[in-house]
Amino acid sequence: MSASKVSVIIPAYNNAEYLGETLQSVLDQTYTNLEVLVVNDASPDNVNEVVQRFSDPRVRYIVHERNQGLSAARNTGIRASTGDHIALLDGDDLFHPKKLELHVAFFDQHPEISVTYNSRFELNHSATTIRELWRPPRVVSLPDLVFGFPFSPSDMVVRREWMFRVNLFETRYVYVGEDMDINCRLAIAGCKFASVDRALNYRRYHTGRVYKDLRWCVDNTLAPLHLIFTDPRCPDQVRVRRDAAIANHYLLWSVIAFNQDATEIGREFCAEAVRLNPAILNGVPSQLLNTLITQSIADENIAHDQLFRRMARQLPVELALPDHMIDWAIARGDLQKATRAMMWNREEAGREHFKNAVAHSAQIDESFLQTLTAQLLDYENEFGAETTQARLHTICVELEKIGGRSPVRWLTGHYYVNQAFLNYHAGNFASVPAQVLRALINAPHHLKNRGVLAILFRSLVARTTRSGGIHN
């Protein structure tokens, strides 16, 4: 194992309630060559008292005499740090015990990579139960970064030299836009990113959070993009997607505005998103509809049917949803809440959501099943096939009550065919034939897929060769 030192930077402002648990999650790391710098950004709560409970010499504490904002607090910690790698951690998030061990090992194995990130567990609002798993792409580059937020600051570890190469965080971004700005600047400067491909931290959410100045938030979200798209180093294939990227952010903030009943601003943002990229209205469900559904079901403490109807009523007149589409979206929200609750061991809540889905005449279509298949495969990446297949069975029992055997067979077949491809590409040839067989039993149309038949044949040949059945 590398002897590289890791500096963990925790900005502290109005998060003393969670800071002790956050700090303890760093001190409990299996990788011990670390320091943790807590920067109190003139917080009005009892941050001092929390930090003083820790006697571990690896904890360093810095206090700002006046509040300077999130970016400045991170910069203070980074400048005072001594580590070879910088790990960012928000004051209410948590690290998995193996977080730093796996990131440092990845850096050692991949010297060409300068930023690592990982999947994360999204916690239910104002709770410590898991809502879902967020798994970003294994490799991201500038196009991914301008379109959204594939990973959060608490997911990241950065080689120290690169943080200083781009002059740290831009302090104008007090608490919105700073992550997009630094990641885009890192990417355009030539920094390479890669995922450790494990869920290694927990992100908290809080019920009732309100953004006070939505226009300021949007300005700070878009400012880094305007700088990147006008930078001479920005590749043409990225620059031509400027409008679509900006539309993504306008759409997200429009739905946040509707959630806060800021109707006029929400309509303005939504109209601008559609103007820049009319394609967000295409498809069933459209990107607009999916974004509304996702926002409505984010917080289990809120009745999503009421929230969705409230947001839908605020859409611009020309984008108004018909009643049947609103009913469809609410039922889809029931299904999504039900399956994720089942997946994360909240079966009672899951069955209640399934009952609501039946009451709302939920429809199980291919887009829903494709998303659920991807979620099951992400779950398997963390917890293994046996546990995942048990979750699959529990979910299928409930899905069958809604849609009969057809969607269950589709889901099961696609889960196993994807599992077969993953194992084939990983060189686990012994597992492939049984998985292909299960896929074909449930979804015989895969017999027409040449790729499926090819991996089946090649896996059988590889197994025979390895067992000594073929000799030259």
C-alpha positions in Angstrom: 0.0 0.0 0.0 1.2 3.5 -0.9 2.6 5.7 1.9 0.8 8.7 0.3 -0.7 11.1 2.8 -4.3 12.2 2.3 -5.7 15.5 3.6 -9.5 15.5 4.2 -11.0 19.0 4.0 -14.3 19.6 5.9 -15.8 23.0 5.8 -18.1 23.7 8.8 -21.0 26.1 8.7 -24.3 25.4 10.4 -23.8 21.7 10.4 -22.6 21.0 14.0 -25.5 18.6 14.4 -23.8 16.2 12.0 -20.2 17.2 12.1 -19.2 14.8 14.9 -20.4 11.8 12.9 -18.8 13.2 9.7 -15.5 13.6 11.5 -15.6 10.2 13.1 -16.2 8.6 9.7 -12.8 10.0 8.6 -11.0 8.8 11.7 -12.4 5.3 11.3 -10.8 4.9 7.9 -8.8 1.7 7.2 -6.2 4.0 5.6 -4.6 5.8 8.4 -2.0 8.0 6.9 -4.3 11.0 6.8 -5.0 14.4 8.4 -8.4 16.0 8.6 -8.7 19.8 8.5 -12.0 21.2 9.8 -12.5 24.8 8.8 -15.0 26.7 10.9 -16.3 29.4 8.5 -17.5 31.7 11.3 -20.4 29.3 12.0 -23.1 30.5 14.4 -23.6 27.0 16.0 -21.5 24.9 18.3 -18.8 23.7 15.9 -16.1 24.5 18.5 -17.6 22.2 21.0 -18.0 19.4 18.6 -14.4 19.5 17.4 -13.0 19.8 20.9 -14.5 16.3 21.7 -11.8 14.8 19.4 -8.3 14.3 20.8 -6.9 12.5 17.7 -3.7 14.3 16.7 -4.7 13.9 13.0 -7.5 16.5 13.5 -6.5 20.1 12.7 -8.9 22.9 13.4 -8.9 26.3 11.7 -11.4 29.2 12.4 -12.4 32.0 10.1 -13.1 35.2 12.0 -15.8 36.1 9.4 -17.9 34.0 7.1 -16.2 33.7 3.7 -18.3 31.0 2.0 -17.8 27.4 1.1 -15.1 27.8 -1.6 -13.0 30.0 0.6 -13.3 27.6 3.5 -12.1 24.7 1.3 -9.2 26.8 0.0 -8.1 27.6 3.6 -8.0 23.9 4.4 -6.2 22.9 1.2 -3.5 25.6 1.7 -2.9 24.5 5.3 -2.8 20.8 4.3 0.3 18.6 3.8 -1.1 15.6 2.0 -0.3 14.3 -1.4 -4.0 13.9 -2.1 -6.9 16.1 -1.2 -10.3 14.5 -0.3 -13.3 16.8 0.0 -16.0 16.1 2.5 -19.1 18.2 3.2 -19.7 18.7 6.9 -22.9 16.5 7.0 -21.8 13.7 4.7 -20.1 10.5 5.7 -17.2 8.3 4.4 -17.4 4.6 4.1 -14.5 3.0 6.1 -12.6 1.9 3.0 -13.0 5.2 1.1 -9.5 6.4 1.3 -7.8 3.0 1.1 -9.5 2.2 -2.2 -8.9 5.7 -3.7 -5.2 5.7 -2.8 -4.8 2.1 -4.3 -6.5 3.3 -7.5 -4.1 6.3 -7.8 -1.1 3.9 -7.3 -2.4 1.7 -10.0 -3.3 4.5 -12.4 -0.7 7.3 -12.3 -2.3 8.9 -15.3 -5.4 9.7 -13.3 -5.5 12.9 -11.2 -9.1 12.9 -10.0 -10.9 9.9 -8.6 -14.5 9.7 -7.6 -16.9 7.0 -6.5 -20.5 5.9 -6.4 -22.5 7.0 -3.3 -25.4 6.1 -1.1 -28.1 8.7 -1.2 -29.8 8.9 2.2 -33.5 9.6 2.7 -34.2 13.2 3.7 -33.6 13.8 7.4 -32.8 10.1 8.0 -30.0 7.7 7.8 -31.8 5.0 5.7 -30.6 4.6 2.1 -32.9 6.0 -0.5 -30.9 4.9 -3.6 -27.5 4.3 -5.1 -26.0 6.9 -7.4 -23.4 5.4 -9.7 -21.7 7.8 -12.1 -20.0 6.7 -15.4 -16.7 4.9 -14.9 -14.9 7.7 -16.9 -16.1 11.3 -17.3 -14.7 14.1 -19.3 -15.7 17.7 -20.1 -18.9 16.9 -22.0 -20.2 15.0 -18.9 -19.3 17.8 -16.6 -21.0 20.6 -18.5 -24.2 18.7 -18.7 -24.7 18.1 -15.0 -23.2 16.8 -11.8 -22.0 13.2 -12.4 -20.4 13.3 -8.9 -20.4 15.5 -5.8 -17.4 17.0 -3.9 -17.7 14.4 -1.2 -17.2 11.7 -3.8 -13.9 13.2 -5.0 -10.2 12.8 -4.2 -7.7 14.9 -6.2 -3.9 14.9 -6.5 -2.6 17.9 -4.7 -0.6 19.3 -7.6 -3.7 19.6 -9.7 -5.6 21.6 -7.1 -2.9 24.2 -7.2 -2.4 24.0 -11.0 -5.9 25.4 -11.4 -5.6 27.8 -8.5 -8.0 26.0 -6.1 -11.7 27.0 -5.8 -13.0 30.2 -7.2 -14.2 32.1 -4.2 -17.0 33.9 -6.0 -19.0 30.7 -5.7 -20.2 30.9 -2.1 -22.3 27.7 -2.1 -23.6 27.0 -5.6 -21.5 26.4 -8.8 -18.1 25.8 -7.1 -18.0 22.1 -7.9 -18.9 22.5 -11.6 -16.4 25.3 -11.9 -13.4 23.5 -10.5 -14.2 20.2 -12.3 -14.6 22.0 -15.7 -11.4 23.9 -15.1 -9.6 20.7 -14.2 -10.9 18.9 -17.3 -10.1 21.7 -19.8 -6.6 21.9 -18.3 -6.0 18.2 -19.2 -6.8 16.5 -16.0 -8.1 12.9 -16.3 -10.9 11.6 -14.2 -11.9 8.0 -13.3 -14.2 6.1 -11.0 -13.1 3.8 -8.2 -16.5 2.1 -9.0 -17.6 1.4 -5.4 -20.1 3.2 -3.2 -17.8 4.9 -0.7 -19.7 7.7 0.9 -23.2 8.7 2.2 -24.9 11.9 1.1 -27.4 13.5 3.5 -30.5 15.5 2.4 -32.6 17.7 4.6 -36.4 18.1 4.4 -37.5 21.6 3.8 -34.4 23.1 2.3 -35.1 26.4 0.5 -32.9 28.3 -1.9 -33.5 32.0 -1.1 -32.3 33.6 -4.3 -33.0 31.3 -7.3 -31.8 33.8 -9.9 -28.5 34.1 -8.1 -28.3 30.2 -7.9 -28.8 29.9 -11.7 -26.3 32.7 -12.4 -23.7 30.9 -10.3 -24.5 27.5 -12.0 -24.2 29.0 -15.5 -21.2 31.2 -15.0 -18.6 28.4 -15.1 -20.3 27.1 -18.3 -20.0 30.5 -20.0 -16.3 30.6 -19.2 -15.7 27.1 -20.5 -17.6 27.5 -23.7 -15.7 30.7 -24.6 -12.3 29.2 -23.6 -10.1 28.7 -26.7 -9.2 25.2 -25.3 -12.9 24.1 -25.4 -13.2 21.4 -28.1 -15.7 22.1 -30.9 -17.6 18.9 -30.1 -18.3 20.3 -26.6 -18.9 23.9 -27.7 -21.7 22.9 -30.2 -23.6 21.4 -27.3 -23.7 24.6 -25.4 -27.5 25.2 -25.6 -28.4 21.6 -24.6 -26.1 21.8 -21.6 -27.4 25.1 -20.4 -31.0 23.9 -21.0 -30.3 21.0 -18.6 -29.5 23.4 -15.8 -32.4 25.7 -16.5 -34.8 22.7 -16.4 -33.4 21.5 -13.1 -33.7 24.9 -11.5 -37.2 25.4 -12.9 -38.4 22.3 -11.1 -36.7 23.4 -7.9 -38.5 26.7 -8.3 -41.9 25.0 -8.7 -41.2 23.0 -5.6 -40.8 26.2 -3.7 -43.9 27.7 -5.3 -41.7 30.4 -7.1 -44.1 30.1 -10.1 -43.0 33.1 -12.1 -39.3 32.3 -11.9 -39.9 28.6 -12.5 -41.9 29.3 -15.7 -39.2 31.7 -16.9 -36.5 29.0 -16.4 -38.6 26.3 -17.9 -39.4 28.3 -21.0 -35.7 29.1 -21.5 -34.8 25.4 -21.2 -37.3 24.5 -23.9 -36.2 27.4 -26.1 -32.6 26.2 -25.9 -33.4 22.5 -26.3 -36.9 21.7 -27.5 -35.9 18.0 -27.3 -36.6 18.0 -23.6 -40.3 17.6 -24.5 -39.7 14.6 -26.7 -40.2 10.9 -25.7 -42.5 9.1 -23.3 -41.8 10.1 -20.7 -40.1 13.3 -21.8 -37.1 14.7 -19.9 -39.3 17.4 -18.5 -41.8 14.9 -17.1 -39.0 12.7 -15.7 -37.5 15.7 -14.0 -40.8 16.6 -12.4 -41.3 13.0 -11.2 -37.8 12.7 -9.8 -38.3 15.9 -7.8 -41.7 14.9 -6.5 -40.4 11.6 -5.1 -37.1 12.8 -3.7 -38.3 13.2 -0.2 -40.3 10.3 1.4 -41.6 12.7 4.0 -43.7 14.5 1.4 -46.8 13.1 -0.4 -45.5 13.0 -3.9 -49.0 13.0 -5.6 -49.8 16.4 -4.0 -46.4 17.8 -4.8 -46.5 16.7 -8.4 -49.9 18.2 -8.9 -48.8 21.4 -7.4 -45.7 21.6 -9.6 -47.6 20.6 -12.7 -50.1 23.5 -12.1 -47.2 26.0 -12.3 -45.9 24.9 -15.7 -46.1 27.5 -18.5 -49.5 27.5 -20.1 -48.1 26.2 -23.4 -46.5 23.2 -21.5 -49.5 22.3 -19.4 -49.9 18.6 -18.8 -53.3 17.0 -19.5 -55.0 15.3 -16.5 -54.3 11.8 -17.8 -50.6 12.5 -18.1 -50.5 13.9 -14.5 -52.3 10.7 -13.3 -49.7 8.6 -15.2 -46.8 10.5 -13.7 -48.1 10.1 -10.2 -48.5 6.4 -10.7 -45.0 6.2 -12.1 -43.8 7.9 -9.0 -45.5 5.2 -6.9 -43.8 2.5 -8.8 -40.3 4.1 -8.5 -40.8 4.7 -4.7 -42.0 1.1 -4.3 -39.1 -0.6 -6.1 -36.4 1.5 -4.4 -38.0 0.9 -1.0 -38.0 -2.9 -1.6 -34.4 -2.7 -2.9 -33.2 -1.0 0.3 -34.9 -3.2 2.9 -37.9 -1.1 3.5 -40.4 -3.7 2.5 -43.4 -2.4 4.5 -43.0 1.0 2.8 -42.5 -0.7 -0.5 -45.7 -2.7 -0.3 -47.6 0.5 0.7 -46.2 2.3 -2.4 -47.2 -0.7 -4.6 -50.8 -0.5 -3.2 -50.8 3.2 -4.2 -49.5 2.2 -7.6 -52.4 -0.2 -8.1 -54.9 2.4 -6.9 -53.4 4.9 -9.4 -53.6 2.4 -12.3 -49.8 2.3 -12.7 -48.5 1.0 -16.0 -45.3 -1.0 -16.3 -43.6 -0.1 -19.5 -40.2 -0.9 -21.1 -38.6 2.4 -20.0 -39.5 1.7 -16.3 -38.1 -1.9 -16.6 -34.9 -0.7 -18.3 -34.3 1.8 -15.4 -35.0 -0.9 -12.8 -32.6 -3.4 -14.6 -29.8 -0.8 -14.4 -30.6 -0.2 -10.7 -30.4 -3.9 -9.9 -27.1 -4.3 -11.7 -25.7 -1.3 -9.8 -26.9 -2.9 -6.6 -25.2 -6.2 -7.6 -21.9 -4.3 -8.1 -22.0 -3.4 -4.4 -23.6 -6.4 -2.8 -23.2 -9.4 -5.1 -25.5 -11.6 -7.2 -27.1 -13.6 -4.4 -28.4 -10.6 -2.5 -29.5 -8.9 -5.7 -31.5 -11.9 -6.9 -33.3 -12.0 -3.6 -34.3 -8.4 -4.1 -35.3 -9.1 -7.7 -37.6 -11.9 -6.5 -39.3 -9.7 -3.9 -39.8 -6.9 -6.4 -41.2 -9.3 -9.0 -43.8 -10.7 -6.6 -45.3 -7.2 -6.4 -44.8 -6.3 -10.0 -46.8 -9.4 -11.1 -49.8 -8.1 -9.1 -49.8 -5.0 -11.3 -48.8 -6.2 -14.7 -49.0 -10.0 -14.7 -46.2 -12.3 -15.7 -45.1 -10.4 -18.9 -43.2 -7.5 -17.3 -41.7 -9.9 -14.7 -40.4 -12.1 -17.4 -39.0 -9.1 -19.3 -37.3 -7.8 -16.2 -35.8 -11.2 -15.2 -34.6 -11.9 -18.8 -33.0 -8.5 -19.2 -31.4 -8.7 -15.8 -29.7 -12.0 -16.5 -28.7 -11.2 -20.1 -27.0 -8.0 -18.8 -25.4 -10.0 -16.0 -24.1 -12.5 -18.6 -22.5 -9.7 -20.6 -20.9 -8.2 -17.5 -19.4 -11.6 -16.5 -18.2 -12.3 -20.0 -16.3 -9.0 -20.3 -14.9 -9.6 -16.8 -13.6 -13.1 -17.9 -16.0 -15.0 -15.6 -16.9 -17.4 -18.4 -18.1 -20.2 -16.1 -21.1 -18.1 -15.1 -22.2 -17.0 -18.5 -24.1 -20.1 -19.9 -26.4 -20.4 -16.9 -27.2 -16.7 -17.0 -27.9 -16.8 -20.7 -30.2 -19.8 -20.2 -32.1 -18.0 -17.5 -32.4 -15.0 -19.8 -33.7 -17.1 -22.7 -36.2 -18.9 -20.5 -37.8 -15.6 -19.4 -37.2 -13.6 -22.6 -36.9 -16.0 -25.6 -36.5 -13.0 -28.0 -32.9 -12.9 -27.0 -32.3 -15.9 -29.2 -32.4 -13.4 -32.1 -29.6 -11.4 -30.5 -26.3 -12.4 -32.1 -24.3 -10.9 -29.3 -26.0 -13.1 -26.8 -25.4 -16.3 -28.8 -21.8 -15.2 -29.4 -20.9 -14.8 -25.7 -22.7 -18.1 -25.0 -20.6 -20.0 -27.6 -17.3 -18.3 -26.7 -17.8 -18.9 -23.0 -18.5 -22.6 -23.6 -15.3 -22.8 -25.7 -13.3 -20.9 -23.0 -14.6 -23.2 -20.3 -13.7 -26.3 -22.3 -10.3 -25.0 -23.1 -9.5 -24.2 -19.5 -10.7 -27.6 -18.3 -8.3 -29.3 -20.7 -11.1 -30.6 -23.0 -9.4 -29.3 -26.2 -5.8 -30.1 -27.1 -3.7 -29.0 -30.0 
